[in-house]
Amino acid sequence: MNKVAVSGTYSTGKTLTSLALSLVSGIPRTHAATMRQILPNAFPGKRLEECQDLELLQLGIIRYSQRFAHERSLPDGFISDGSSLHEWVYGKVRVHMGIHPQSDSEYSEGLTGREAFFEQVMDALGSVVKRHALRSYDLFLHLPIEFPLVEDGHRPVSERFREISDRLLRDTIEQLNLPIQVISGSVSERLEQALSILGRRPVMPVTTAVEQATRELASFNTADELSSQAALPY
């Protein structure tokens, strides 16, 4: 099982876990740029919170295309930070909770009008990303919700949104009959569990991998989309 997606919703530690797992296993890591990183090129001068449904849809498709390209460049295996299912899950839940869910956002059933149409659009996109997932991933290592949502201004979602997204993500993976294993605890504990599941010996000490991954994550550019000086091409 060399094509592994580190799964989980917002603020579950996917990026740090995938960085550290790549280091400790020797399997290369892949990911897609965040919507905020894509935004300066896609819609110059806009903040993510100002984007409407059609704009968010475009950003999600750009992310998917990046994932596809990056994964195809690693035919011998990869550790993916997230998966093609993630963008679809977030879009699907946003149809029911609003494009920028807040703490008081409710999950709306029985959609009508524009929302009902967008649910059909998301279901059509879902068919595409599900086929991709079936072809592309050998295993999902799923991170449960163990930590509070990070209030960094870069995650315009709520705890309720996280809960519903997590459930839909896990249900979708299971419905596709894709292998899924939950790993939990500290990053070191997650790595030990992951190495055991993958049947791999560490290529460096787990503690060293966690330290290096933590430093690398701290170096990431977290400037907002209007002040960032390094818009990424797509």
C-alpha positions as a Python dict, from the first residue, in 0.01 Angstrom:
ca = {
    (1, 'M'): (0, 0, 0),
    (2, 'N'): (214, 285, -129),
    (3, 'K'): (-50, 538, -235),
    (4, 'V'): (-173, 671, 95),
    (5, 'A'): (-409, 961, 168),
    (6, 'V'): (-391, 1122, 511),
    (7, 'S'): (-757, 1197, 565),
    (8, 'G'): (-953, 1417, 804),
    (9, 'T'): (-1143, 1742, 814),
    (10, 'Y'): (-1021, 2091, 910),
    (11, 'S'): (-775, 2122, 1204),
    (12, 'T'): (-713, 1751, 1250),
    (13, 'G'): (-340, 1777, 1174),
    (14, 'K'): (-326, 1641, 819),
    (15, 'T'): (-40, 1861, 705),
    (16, 'L'): (190, 1800, 1002),
    (17, 'T'): (109, 1427, 1004),
    (18, 'S'): (167, 1389, 629),
    (19, 'L'): (495, 1582, 647),
    (20, 'A'): (623, 1369, 934),
    (21, 'L'): (497, 1041, 785),
    (22, 'S'): (673, 1115, 457),
    (23, 'L'): (998, 1179, 642),
    (24, 'V'): (981, 873, 866),
    (25, 'S'): (863, 634, 592),
    (26, 'G'): (1072, 762, 302),
    (27, 'I'): (759, 785, 83),
    (28, 'P'): (735, 1121, -101),
    (29, 'R'): (460, 1362, 2),
    (30, 'T'): (213, 1529, -230),
    (31, 'H'): (-52, 1796, -175),
    (32, 'A'): (-254, 2068, -344),
    (33, 'A'): (-219, 2439, -278),
    (34, 'T'): (-480, 2584, -45),
    (35, 'M'): (-764, 2793, -181),
    (36, 'R'): (-605, 3102, -25),
    (37, 'Q'): (-282, 3029, -211),
    (38, 'I'): (-466, 2980, -539),
    (39, 'L'): (-689, 3284, -493),
    (40, 'P'): (-442, 3566, -589),
    (41, 'N'): (-410, 3423, -940),
    (42, 'A'): (-767, 3307, -981),
    (43, 'F'): (-943, 3615, -846),
    (44, 'P'): (-692, 3896, -780),
    (45, 'G'): (-785, 4138, -503),
    (46, 'K'): (-1042, 3912, -338),
    (47, 'R'): (-1044, 3747, 2),
    (48, 'L'): (-1177, 3395, 35),
    (49, 'E'): (-1466, 3518, 250),
    (50, 'E'): (-1576, 3742, -38),
    (51, 'C'): (-1596, 3458, -290),
    (52, 'Q'): (-1937, 3336, -400),
    (53, 'D'): (-2047, 2983, -488),
    (54, 'L'): (-1930, 2982, -851),
    (55, 'E'): (-1590, 3120, -751),
    (56, 'L'): (-1545, 2861, -477),
    (57, 'L'): (-1639, 2594, -728),
    (58, 'Q'): (-1361, 2712, -960),
    (59, 'L'): (-1109, 2711, -674),
    (60, 'G'): (-1208, 2355, -585),
    (61, 'I'): (-1161, 2240, -945),
    (62, 'I'): (-817, 2404, -959),
    (63, 'R'): (-720, 2220, -639),
    (64, 'Y'): (-844, 1891, -783),
    (65, 'S'): (-644, 1942, -1103),
    (66, 'Q'): (-331, 2010, -896),
    (67, 'R'): (-383, 1694, -694),
    (68, 'F'): (-429, 1489, -1009),
    (69, 'A'): (-111, 1625, -1165),
    (70, 'H'): (100, 1586, -851),
    (71, 'E'): (-18, 1231, -785),
    (72, 'R'): (41, 1126, -1146),
    (73, 'S'): (401, 1247, -1112),
    (74, 'L'): (458, 990, -833),
    (75, 'P'): (359, 653, -984),
    (76, 'D'): (561, 454, -730),
    (77, 'G'): (370, 586, -432),
    (78, 'F'): (301, 892, -219),
    (79, 'I'): (173, 1027, 109),
    (80, 'S'): (-105, 1270, 18),
    (81, 'D'): (-206, 1559, 244),
    (82, 'G'): (-580, 1512, 201),
    (83, 'S'): (-741, 1359, -108),
    (84, 'S'): (-961, 1438, -405),
    (85, 'L'): (-1263, 1357, -187),
    (86, 'H'): (-1192, 1645, 51),
    (87, 'E'): (-1274, 1936, -178),
    (88, 'W'): (-1595, 1763, -282),
    (89, 'V'): (-1701, 1690, 76),
    (90, 'Y'): (-1646, 2053, 179),
    (91, 'G'): (-1843, 2177, -122),
    (92, 'K'): (-2126, 1931, -59),
    (93, 'V'): (-2164, 2039, 303),
    (94, 'R'): (-2142, 2408, 211),
    (95, 'V'): (-2447, 2365, -11),
    (96, 'H'): (-2643, 2277, 304),
    (97, 'M'): (-2475, 2509, 555),
    (98, 'G'): (-2379, 2815, 351),
    (99, 'I'): (-2060, 2894, 165),
    (100, 'H'): (-1895, 3042, 474),
    (101, 'P'): (-2039, 2845, 770),
    (102, 'Q'): (-2034, 3010, 1111),
    (103, 'S'): (-2094, 2872, 1460),
    (104, 'D'): (-2471, 2928, 1433),
    (105, 'S'): (-2507, 2783, 1080),
    (106, 'E'): (-2769, 2509, 1056),
    (107, 'Y'): (-2768, 2211, 820),
    (108, 'S'): (-3061, 2266, 580),
    (109, 'E'): (-3253, 1970, 444),
    (110, 'G'): (-3497, 1982, 153),
    (111, 'L'): (-3306, 2225, -66),
    (112, 'T'): (-3487, 2422, -334),
    (113, 'G'): (-3398, 2668, -607),
    (114, 'R'): (-3032, 2762, -651),
    (115, 'E'): (-2917, 2543, -360),
    (116, 'A'): (-3091, 2236, -506),
    (117, 'F'): (-2924, 2300, -842),
    (118, 'F'): (-2581, 2333, -679),
    (119, 'E'): (-2635, 2008, -494),
    (120, 'Q'): (-2686, 1841, -833),
    (121, 'V'): (-2365, 2004, -955),
    (122, 'M'): (-2176, 1878, -647),
    (123, 'D'): (-2318, 1528, -694),
    (124, 'A'): (-2194, 1527, -1055),
    (125, 'L'): (-1848, 1640, -943),
    (126, 'G'): (-1865, 1376, -672),
    (127, 'S'): (-1890, 1104, -935),
    (128, 'V'): (-1564, 1229, -1088),
    (129, 'V'): (-1366, 1254, -765),
    (130, 'K'): (-1494, 918, -641),
    (131, 'R'): (-1369, 748, -959),
    (132, 'H'): (-1036, 923, -906),
    (133, 'A'): (-1021, 800, -547),
    (134, 'L'): (-1091, 442, -650),
    (135, 'R'): (-807, 453, -904),
    (136, 'S'): (-559, 653, -702),
    (137, 'Y'): (-550, 555, -333),
    (138, 'D'): (-455, 226, -173),
    (139, 'L'): (-534, 337, 180),
    (140, 'F'): (-683, 622, 380),
    (141, 'L'): (-524, 699, 717),
    (142, 'H'): (-801, 895, 885),
    (143, 'L'): (-743, 1151, 1159),
    (144, 'P'): (-1047, 1192, 1386),
    (145, 'I'): (-1151, 1524, 1537),
    (146, 'E'): (-938, 1536, 1852),
    (147, 'F'): (-843, 1904, 1873),
    (148, 'P'): (-1044, 2229, 1871),
    (149, 'L'): (-1075, 2423, 1548),
    (150, 'V'): (-774, 2652, 1505),
    (151, 'E'): (-889, 3015, 1508),
    (152, 'D'): (-636, 3152, 1261),
    (153, 'G'): (-867, 3335, 1023),
    (154, 'H'): (-785, 3084, 749),
    (155, 'R'): (-1064, 2836, 821),
    (156, 'P'): (-1403, 3000, 769),
    (157, 'V'): (-1593, 2701, 908),
    (158, 'S'): (-1751, 2589, 1234),
    (159, 'E'): (-1729, 2290, 1468),
    (160, 'R'): (-2065, 2170, 1334),
    (161, 'F'): (-1929, 2193, 979),
    (162, 'R'): (-1629, 1985, 1088),
    (163, 'E'): (-1848, 1717, 1242),
    (164, 'I'): (-2072, 1682, 936),
    (165, 'S'): (-1775, 1689, 697),
    (166, 'D'): (-1592, 1423, 897),
    (167, 'R'): (-1895, 1194, 892),
    (168, 'L'): (-1954, 1241, 518),
    (169, 'L'): (-1586, 1184, 442),
    (170, 'R'): (-1569, 859, 638),
    (171, 'D'): (-1904, 737, 506),
    (172, 'T'): (-1795, 805, 146),
    (173, 'I'): (-1465, 620, 187),
    (174, 'E'): (-1645, 322, 338),
    (175, 'Q'): (-1917, 324, 69),
    (176, 'L'): (-1642, 307, -194),
    (177, 'N'): (-1500, 3, -10),
    (178, 'L'): (-1163, 174, 12),
    (179, 'P'): (-938, 63, 298),
    (180, 'I'): (-949, 310, 588),
    (181, 'Q'): (-766, 302, 919),
    (182, 'V'): (-807, 557, 1197),
    (183, 'I'): (-486, 681, 1359),
    (184, 'S'): (-503, 903, 1663),
    (185, 'G'): (-314, 1056, 1952),
    (186, 'S'): (-1, 1267, 1936),
    (187, 'V'): (186, 1301, 1607),
    (188, 'S'): (444, 1048, 1728),
    (189, 'E'): (168, 803, 1819),
    (190, 'R'): (6, 852, 1481),
    (191, 'L'): (335, 779, 1306),
    (192, 'E'): (391, 461, 1505),
    (193, 'Q'): (41, 343, 1415),
    (194, 'A'): (85, 436, 1049),
    (195, 'L'): (420, 258, 1016),
    (196, 'S'): (267, -55, 1166),
    (197, 'I'): (-30, -41, 927),
    (198, 'L'): (198, 16, 628),
    (199, 'G'): (443, -253, 740),
    (200, 'R'): (737, -17, 701),
    (201, 'R'): (1044, 35, 912),
    (202, 'P'): (1126, 397, 995),
    (203, 'V'): (1410, 550, 795),
    (204, 'M'): (1476, 793, 1082),
    (205, 'P'): (1368, 818, 1445),
    (206, 'V'): (1003, 914, 1488),
    (207, 'T'): (1095, 1203, 1717),
    (208, 'T'): (1336, 1341, 1456),
    (209, 'A'): (1069, 1322, 1186),
    (210, 'V'): (821, 1508, 1406),
    (211, 'E'): (1077, 1779, 1489),
    (212, 'Q'): (1172, 1828, 1123),
    (213, 'A'): (809, 1832, 1011),
    (214, 'T'): (720, 2086, 1280),
    (215, 'R'): (1001, 2317, 1164),
    (216, 'E'): (896, 2279, 802),
    (217, 'L'): (532, 2355, 883),
    (218, 'A'): (636, 2665, 1079),
    (219, 'S'): (819, 2792, 770),
    (220, 'F'): (510, 2778, 549),
    (221, 'N'): (383, 3111, 416),
    (222, 'T'): (62, 3188, 609),
    (223, 'A'): (18, 3545, 486),
    (224, 'D'): (-337, 3621, 380),
    (225, 'E'): (-428, 3621, 14),
    (226, 'L'): (-405, 3999, -30),
    (227, 'S'): (-67, 4047, 138),
    (228, 'S'): (104, 3733, 10),
    (229, 'Q'): (388, 3808, -230),
    (230, 'A'): (406, 3457, -376),
    (231, 'A'): (94, 3370, -568),
    (232, 'L'): (119, 3014, -696),
    (233, 'P'): (70, 2928, -1064),
    (234, 'Y'): (-205, 2690, -1164),
}
